[in-house]
């Protein structure tokens, strides 16, 4: 996502992992960029802002299912 502007960021530290959750904007719109950093190795996904509610609902569904197991 070149030439993007960082609008907001959150950082979560869990053991040896660090998660960055960034709200970014570029000419094509806004996205949430989720990056996992494990000892310098990074993996990233981009979630378009238009489907963020659906993404959060799916995460909540997974959480609820895990609590029932």
C-alpha positions, 0 to 999 in steps of 0.5 A, spaced: 500 500 500 504 505 497 503 512 498 498 511 504 497 515 510 497 512 517 490 514 520 491 510 527 495 504 530 494 499 535 499 495 538 498 488 542 504 484 545 503 477 546 509 473 548 514 473 542 509 476 538 507 483 536 501 485 532 500 492 529 493 494 527 493 500 523 488 504 519 490 507 513 488 511 507 490 512 500 487 514 493 483 507 493 480 508 500 481 506 507 483 499 509 485 496 516 492 493 515 494 487 520 501 485 521 504 480 525 511 480 527 514 474 530 522 475 531 522 480 525 518 475 521 512 479 518 505 477 515 500 482 513 493 482 511 489 488 509 481 488 510 478 493 506 474 498 511 467 496 507 467 489 510 470 491 517 464 489 520 463 483 517 470 481 519 469 483 526 463 479 526 466 473 523 472 473 529 466 474 534 463 468 531 470 464 532 471 466 539 464 464 541 465 457 538 471 456 541 468 458 548 463 453 547 468 447 546 
